[in-house]
């Protein structure tokens, strides 16, 4: 059906294909390298529309963003021979795609190079410091040298390392267990302390209160005796004042009172006829004693 | 397809190609006769392709338009148009939304009684005093700069995740376990947020941390029981002290009451003694006044009245005893005097 137009359509199709192969787009997040017969040609290209020789040249593209490489958990020794299990990440990017292509070729290759570089620098830095410093020091201080050295080593491959951070830091299993045991023991010590303090302080409070009570009551007793004494003294004064006005009369009246209260049916009285009281009896004879 | 158009547009300029172009046209015209539907499909495809350039940026998004891969211009929320692919492309980032990242745990069943699942590798951290703490936290962040977020940093979520873990471990590593468990939570959050933000800025990530929030800080599972025991021991201590104070607070008012009572009784005694003395004194003075007025008579009277009573009450009255004899026979001291038989003896010895 195409008949005489056939070759034309074919040429057209080939032209289209060539055009398609001549243009390529590099994304904002990429850089590209043009390869001719497998060899890189020219400088790496940034984002935009570019031209190349169709069919003969091909393009290899790589991510130009800041990428991350994460190490697996690795055991490292500190300066004081303590073990730590470290997981770190490195932030890296492709700085020179040409070098990158020539030395590393692809992300897998980059990761393997980075693993070597980062782990060895970390190990050496951590090996310089004691355990406590690794845990407590500012990461900028500890990791700054690591980043600098890792970056320098990575440049050889066209890579740049902008950061290395430790995102997991743990003790090996057995050490962890012994830390737990120590924490438990410490807490038990605290428990004992609280219990002992509780007993002691509550005893003190009770004793103090009881002491205060004793003092209070003793004071009250003292005061009471004082008051009673005052009462006695006052009474004595009143008596003395009144009775002192005629001591003999008082003696007389009081003695009569005494006789009245002390004499009862068991008392025997001895009276002489010469008693004034008995003088009327002189003639009448003695009163027979009651039986 | 666009190359086809380009070809056709270039035709008027190229002279020698006219014959060929003419033949192409003739061929295409020929195709038109044979395949009308092909053209309809082609035109429709073209329209669809042109329309594919329409895109909408949602209210919480920012759009970025790339031309031939290179960033060209931003796009605010609303409907927009870009030249269809491969000329232009739009990418979007949710810049107005607060994104949330969980570290140390994951919410697996929201709303239920145990909505969280622990992630121990993330949660267990070393403290500055070489102890271990179990820490769950949440990072809230926004995409501040869509350009940086989309073009500078690969895998931003994983970046924040690892950087956040690193930052929190650094913050926790600086202090003791007590600070993390008790009063240092606020400071920890702020420090971790600051460290994280500093890193994210260094990475030119375009991300802004809104805040870091500690969801839970606990002693690790194997020692939790021991920690709880400390809390109950402390409570026990407080209870003992409370009881002791209660006892003390009870005792003193009671004692004061008793003291007051003792004092009152003493006063009552004093009062009584004085009043009694006053009474007795008054009675005596009254009598004395009478005596002074009619002395001898009063004296005699009082004496006889008393004797009347005394003699009437006395058990025995012995008249005219020989004092010496009585003394020999009767033991005047002591209760023997009260023996009924003594009277007969007295009579015998008396006369």
HADDOCK unambig.tbl for C-alpha pairs under 7 A between the chains (distance, minus, plus):
assign (segid A and resid 5 and name CA) (segid B and resid 27 and name CA) 6.48 0.50 0.50
assign (segid A and resid 16 and name CA) (segid B and resid 3 and name CA) 6.93 0.50 0.50
assign (segid A and resid 25 and name CA) (segid B and resid 68 and name CA) 5.61 0.50 0.50
assign (segid A and resid 25 and name CA) (segid B and resid 69 and name CA) 5.85 0.50 0.50
assign (segid A and resid 26 and name CA) (segid B and resid 69 and name CA) 5.43 0.50 0.50
assign (segid A and resid 27 and name CA) (segid B and resid 69 and name CA) 3.90 0.50 0.50
assign (segid A and resid 27 and name CA) (segid B and resid 70 and name CA) 5.93 0.50 0.50
assign (segid A and resid 28 and name CA) (segid B and resid 69 and name CA) 5.48 0.50 0.50
assign (segid A and resid 28 and name CA) (segid B and resid 70 and name CA) 4.94 0.50 0.50
assign (segid A and resid 28 and name CA) (segid B and resid 71 and name CA) 6.13 0.50 0.50
assign (segid A and resid 28 and name CA) (segid B and resid 151 and name CA) 6.43 0.50 0.50
assign (segid A and resid 29 and name CA) (segid B and resid 151 and name CA) 5.30 0.50 0.50
assign (segid A and resid 47 and name CA) (segid B and resid 69 and name CA) 5.65 0.50 0.50
assign (segid A and resid 47 and name CA) (segid B and resid 70 and name CA) 4.79 0.50 0.50
assign (segid A and resid 48 and name CA) (segid B and resid 68 and name CA) 5.00 0.50 0.50
assign (segid A and resid 48 and name CA) (segid B and resid 69 and name CA) 5.05 0.50 0.50
assign (segid A and resid 48 and name CA) (segid B and resid 70 and name CA) 4.73 0.50 0.50
assign (segid A and resid 49 and name CA) (segid B and resid 68 and name CA) 5.23 0.50 0.50
assign (segid A and resid 65 and name CA) (segid B and resid 151 and name CA) 6.60 0.50 0.50
assign (segid A and resid 65 and name CA) (segid B and resid 152 and name CA) 4.85 0.50 0.50
assign (segid A and resid 65 and name CA) (segid B and resid 153 and name CA) 5.28 0.50 0.50
assign (segid A and resid 65 and name CA) (segid B and resid 154 and name CA) 5.87 0.50 0.50
assign (segid A and resid 66 and name CA) (segid B and resid 152 and name CA) 6.03 0.50 0.50
assign (segid A and resid 66 and name CA) (segid B and resid 153 and name CA) 4.85 0.50 0.50
assign (segid A and resid 66 and name CA) (segid B and resid 154 and name CA) 5.82 0.50 0.50
assign (segid A and resid 67 and name CA) (segid B and resid 153 and name CA) 6.74 0.50 0.50
assign (segid A and resid 67 and name CA) (segid B and resid 154 and name CA) 5.44 0.50 0.50
assign (segid A and resid 135 and name CA) (segid B and resid 128 and name CA) 6.35 0.50 0.50
assign (segid A and resid 135 and name CA) (segid B and resid 173 and name CA) 5.29 0.50 0.50
assign (segid A and resid 136 and name CA) (segid B and resid 128 and name CA) 5.42 0.50 0.50
assign (segid A and resid 136 and name CA) (segid B and resid 173 and name CA) 4.77 0.50 0.50
assign (segid A and resid 136 and name CA) (segid B and resid 174 and name CA) 4.58 0.50 0.50
assign (segid A and resid 137 and name CA) (segid B and resid 174 and name CA) 6.98 0.50 0.50
assign (segid A and resid 139 and name CA) (segid B and resid 170 and name CA) 6.92 0.50 0.50
assign (segid A and resid 165 and name CA) (segid B and resid 166 and name CA) 6.53 0.50 0.50
assign (segid A and resid 166 and name CA) (segid B and resid 166 and name CA) 5.74 0.50 0.50
assign (segid A and resid 167 and name CA) (segid B and resid 162 and name CA) 5.83 0.50 0.50
assign (segid A and resid 167 and name CA) (segid B and resid 163 and name CA) 6.81 0.50 0.50
assign (segid A and resid 167 and name CA) (segid B and resid 165 and name CA) 5.34 0.50 0.50
assign (segid A and resid 167 and name CA) (segid B and resid 166 and name CA) 3.94 0.50 0.50
assign (segid A and resid 168 and name CA) (segid B and resid 166 and name CA) 6.90 0.50 0.50
assign (segid A and resid 170 and name CA) (segid B and resid 125 and name CA) 6.99 0.50 0.50
assign (segid A and resid 170 and name CA) (segid B and resid 126 and name CA) 6.70 0.50 0.50
assign (segid A and resid 179 and name CA) (segid B and resid 131 and name CA) 6.39 0.50 0.50
assign (segid A and resid 180 and name CA) (segid B and resid 222 and name CA) 6.92 0.50 0.50
assign (segid A and resid 180 and name CA) (segid B and resid 223 and name CA) 6.30 0.50 0.50
assign (segid A and resid 184 and name CA) (segid B and resid 223 and name CA) 5.82 0.50 0.50
assign (segid A and resid 184 and name CA) (segid B and resid 226 and name CA) 5.62 0.50 0.50
assign (segid A and resid 187 and name CA) (segid B and resid 226 and name CA) 5.91 0.50 0.50
assign (segid A and resid 187 and name CA) (segid B and resid 227 and name CA) 6.15 0.50 0.50
assign (segid A and resid 187 and name CA) (segid B and resid 230 and name CA) 6.24 0.50 0.50
assign (segid A and resid 188 and name CA) (segid B and resid 226 and name CA) 6.71 0.50 0.50
assign (segid A and resid 190 and name CA) (segid B and resid 230 and name CA) 6.39 0.50 0.50
assign (segid A and resid 191 and name CA) (segid B and resid 229 and name CA) 6.77 0.50 0.50
assign (segid A and resid 191 and name CA) (segid B and resid 230 and name CA) 5.01 0.50 0.50
assign (segid A and resid 191 and name CA) (segid B and resid 233 and name CA) 5.45 0.50 0.50
assign (segid A and resid 194 and name CA) (segid B and resid 233 and name CA) 5.90 0.50 0.50
assign (segid A and resid 194 and name CA) (segid B and resid 234 and name CA) 5.67 0.50 0.50
assign (segid A and resid 194 and name CA) (segid B and resid 237 and name CA) 6.03 0.50 0.50
assign (segid A and resid 195 and name CA) (segid B and resid 233 and name CA) 6.22 0.50 0.50
assign (segid A and resid 195 and name CA) (segid B and resid 237 and name CA) 5.99 0.50 0.50
assign (segid A and resid 198 and name CA) (segid B and resid 237 and name CA) 4.23 0.50 0.50
assign (segid A and resid 198 and name CA) (segid B and resid 240 and name CA) 6.01 0.50 0.50
assign (segid A and resid 198 and name CA) (segid B and resid 241 and name CA) 6.48 0.50 0.50
assign (segid A and resid 201 and name CA) (segid B and resid 241 and name CA) 6.85 0.50 0.50
assign (segid A and resid 202 and name CA) (segid B and resid 240 and name CA) 6.11 0.50 0.50
assign (segid A and resid 202 and name CA) (segid B and resid 241 and name CA) 4.98 0.50 0.50
assign (segid A and resid 202 and name CA) (segid B and resid 244 and name CA) 5.21 0.50 0.50
assign (segid A and resid 205 and name CA) (segid B and resid 244 and name CA) 6.09 0.50 0.50
assign (segid A and resid 205 and name CA) (segid B and resid 245 and name CA) 6.62 0.50 0.50
assign (segid A and resid 205 and name CA) (segid B and resid 248 and name CA) 6.99 0.50 0.50
assign (segid A and resid 206 and name CA) (segid B and resid 244 and name CA) 5.75 0.50 0.50
assign (segid A and resid 206 and name CA) (segid B and resid 247 and name CA) 6.96 0.50 0.50
assign (segid A and resid 206 and name CA) (segid B and resid 248 and name CA) 5.97 0.50 0.50
assign (segid A and resid 209 and name CA) (segid B and resid 248 and name CA) 5.12 0.50 0.50
assign (segid A and resid 209 and name CA) (segid B and resid 251 and name CA) 6.95 0.50 0.50
assign (segid A and resid 209 and name CA) (segid B and resid 252 and name CA) 6.85 0.50 0.50
assign (segid A and resid 213 and name CA) (segid B and resid 252 and name CA) 6.05 0.50 0.50
assign (segid A and resid 213 and name CA) (segid B and resid 255 and name CA) 5.57 0.50 0.50
assign (segid A and resid 216 and name CA) (segid B and resid 255 and name CA) 6.86 0.50 0.50
assign (segid A and resid 216 and name CA) (segid B and resid 256 and name CA) 6.86 0.50 0.50
assign (segid A and resid 216 and name CA) (segid B and resid 259 and name CA) 6.62 0.50 0.50
assign (segid A and resid 217 and name CA) (segid B and resid 255 and name CA) 6.74 0.50 0.50
assign (segid A and resid 217 and name CA) (segid B and resid 259 and name CA) 5.36 0.50 0.50
assign (segid A and resid 220 and name CA) (segid B and resid 259 and name CA) 5.01 0.50 0.50
assign (segid A and resid 220 and name CA) (segid B and resid 262 and name CA) 6.44 0.50 0.50
assign (segid A and resid 220 and name CA) (segid B and resid 263 and name CA) 6.13 0.50 0.50
assign (segid A and resid 221 and name CA) (segid B and resid 262 and name CA) 6.78 0.50 0.50
assign (segid A and resid 223 and name CA) (segid B and resid 263 and name CA) 6.75 0.50 0.50
assign (segid A and resid 224 and name CA) (segid B and resid 262 and name CA) 6.43 0.50 0.50
assign (segid A and resid 224 and name CA) (segid B and resid 263 and name CA) 4.99 0.50 0.50
assign (segid A and resid 224 and name CA) (segid B and resid 266 and name CA) 4.91 0.50 0.50
assign (segid A and resid 227 and name CA) (segid B and resid 266 and name CA) 5.95 0.50 0.50
assign (segid A and resid 227 and name CA) (segid B and resid 267 and name CA) 6.26 0.50 0.50
assign (segid A and resid 227 and name CA) (segid B and resid 270 and name CA) 6.51 0.50 0.50
assign (segid A and resid 228 and name CA) (segid B and resid 266 and name CA) 5.44 0.50 0.50
assign (segid A and resid 228 and name CA) (segid B and resid 267 and name CA) 6.91 0.50 0.50
assign (segid A and resid 228 and name CA) (segid B and resid 269 and name CA) 6.39 0.50 0.50
assign (segid A and resid 228 and name CA) (segid B and resid 270 and name CA) 5.26 0.50 0.50
assign (segid A and resid 231 and name CA) (segid B and resid 270 and name CA) 3.99 0.50 0.50
assign (segid A and resid 231 and name CA) (segid B and resid 271 and name CA) 6.83 0.50 0.50
assign (segid A and resid 231 and name CA) (segid B and resid 273 and name CA) 6.05 0.50 0.50
assign (segid A and resid 231 and name CA) (segid B and resid 274 and name CA) 6.13 0.50 0.50
assign (segid A and resid 232 and name CA) (segid B and resid 270 and name CA) 6.88 0.50 0.50
assign (segid A and resid 232 and name CA) (segid B and resid 273 and name CA) 6.54 0.50 0.50
assign (segid A and resid 234 and name CA) (segid B and resid 274 and name CA) 6.29 0.50 0.50
assign (segid A and resid 235 and name CA) (segid B and resid 273 and name CA) 5.93 0.50 0.50
assign (segid A and resid 235 and name CA) (segid B and resid 274 and name CA) 4.79 0.50 0.50
assign (segid A and resid 235 and name CA) (segid B and resid 277 and name CA) 5.19 0.50 0.50
assign (segid A and resid 238 and name CA) (segid B and resid 277 and name CA) 6.25 0.50 0.50
assign (segid A and resid 238 and name CA) (segid B and resid 278 and name CA) 6.45 0.50 0.50
assign (segid A and resid 238 and name CA) (segid B and resid 281 and name CA) 6.84 0.50 0.50
assign (segid A and resid 239 and name CA) (segid B and resid 277 and name CA) 6.13 0.50 0.50
assign (segid A and resid 239 and name CA) (segid B and resid 281 and name CA) 5.87 0.50 0.50
assign (segid A and resid 242 and name CA) (segid B and resid 281 and name CA) 5.43 0.50 0.50
assign (segid A and resid 242 and name CA) (segid B and resid 285 and name CA) 6.43 0.50 0.50
assign (segid A and resid 243 and name CA) (segid B and resid 281 and name CA) 6.93 0.50 0.50
assign (segid A and resid 256 and name CA) (segid B and resid 303 and name CA) 7.00 0.50 0.50
assign (segid A and resid 256 and name CA) (segid B and resid 306 and name CA) 6.04 0.50 0.50
assign (segid A and resid 259 and name CA) (segid B and resid 310 and name CA) 6.56 0.50 0.50
assign (segid A and resid 260 and name CA) (segid B and resid 306 and name CA) 6.51 0.50 0.50
assign (segid A and resid 260 and name CA) (segid B and resid 309 and name CA) 6.80 0.50 0.50
assign (segid A and resid 260 and name CA) (segid B and resid 310 and name CA) 5.60 0.50 0.50
assign (segid A and resid 263 and name CA) (segid B and resid 310 and name CA) 6.22 0.50 0.50
assign (segid A and resid 263 and name CA) (segid B and resid 313 and name CA) 6.72 0.50 0.50
assign (segid A and resid 263 and name CA) (segid B and resid 314 and name CA) 5.89 0.50 0.50
assign (segid A and resid 264 and name CA) (segid B and resid 313 and name CA) 5.26 0.50 0.50
assign (segid A and resid 264 and name CA) (segid B and resid 314 and name CA) 5.08 0.50 0.50
assign (segid A and resid 264 and name CA) (segid B and resid 315 and name CA) 6.49 0.50 0.50
assign (segid A and resid 265 and name CA) (segid B and resid 313 and name CA) 5.66 0.50 0.50
assign (segid A and resid 265 and name CA) (segid B and resid 314 and name CA) 4.79 0.50 0.50
assign (segid A and resid 265 and name CA) (segid B and resid 315 and name CA) 3.80 0.50 0.50
assign (segid A and resid 266 and name CA) (segid B and resid 314 and name CA) 6.80 0.50 0.50
assign (segid A and resid 266 and name CA) (segid B and resid 315 and name CA) 5.00 0.50 0.50
assign (segid A and resid 266 and name CA) (segid B and resid 338 and name CA) 5.53 0.50 0.50
assign (segid A and resid 267 and name CA) (segid B and resid 314 and name CA) 5.35 0.50 0.50
assign (segid A and resid 267 and name CA) (segid B and resid 315 and name CA) 5.10 0.50 0.50
assign (segid A and resid 267 and name CA) (segid B and resid 316 and name CA) 6.50 0.50 0.50
assign (segid A and resid 267 and name CA) (segid B and resid 338 and name CA) 6.60 0.50 0.50
assign (segid A and resid 268 and name CA) (segid B and resid 314 and name CA) 6.36 0.50 0.50
assign (segid A and resid 268 and name CA) (segid B and resid 315 and name CA) 5.68 0.50 0.50
assign (segid A and resid 268 and name CA) (segid B and resid 316 and name CA) 4.48 0.50 0.50
assign (segid A and resid 268 and name CA) (segid B and resid 317 and name CA) 5.67 0.50 0.50
assign (segid A and resid 269 and name CA) (segid B and resid 316 and name CA) 6.08 0.50 0.50
assign (segid A and resid 269 and name CA) (segid B and resid 317 and name CA) 4.68 0.50 0.50
assign (segid A and resid 269 and name CA) (segid B and resid 318 and name CA) 6.05 0.50 0.50
assign (segid A and resid 270 and name CA) (segid B and resid 317 and name CA) 5.99 0.50 0.50
assign (segid A and resid 270 and name CA) (segid B and resid 318 and name CA) 4.94 0.50 0.50
assign (segid A and resid 270 and name CA) (segid B and resid 319 and name CA) 6.12 0.50 0.50
assign (segid A and resid 270 and name CA) (segid B and resid 321 and name CA) 6.82 0.50 0.50
assign (segid A and resid 271 and name CA) (segid B and resid 318 and name CA) 6.05 0.50 0.50
assign (segid A and resid 271 and name CA) (segid B and resid 319 and name CA) 4.90 0.50 0.50
assign (segid A and resid 271 and name CA) (segid B and resid 320 and name CA) 5.92 0.50 0.50
assign (segid A and resid 272 and name CA) (segid B and resid 319 and name CA) 5.46 0.50 0.50
assign (segid A and resid 272 and name CA) (segid B and resid 320 and name CA) 4.17 0.50 0.50
assign (segid A and resid 272 and name CA) (segid B and resid 321 and name CA) 6.57 0.50 0.50
assign (segid A and resid 273 and name CA) (segid B and resid 319 and name CA) 6.41 0.50 0.50
assign (segid A and resid 273 and name CA) (segid B and resid 320 and name CA) 5.44 0.50 0.50
assign (segid A and resid 286 and name CA) (segid B and resid 319 and name CA) 6.15 0.50 0.50
assign (segid A and resid 289 and name CA) (segid B and resid 316 and name CA) 5.52 0.50 0.50
assign (segid A and resid 289 and name CA) (segid B and resid 317 and name CA) 5.47 0.50 0.50
assign (segid A and resid 289 and name CA) (segid B and resid 318 and name CA) 6.04 0.50 0.50
assign (segid A and resid 290 and name CA) (segid B and resid 315 and name CA) 6.78 0.50 0.50
assign (segid A and resid 290 and name CA) (segid B and resid 316 and name CA) 5.33 0.50 0.50
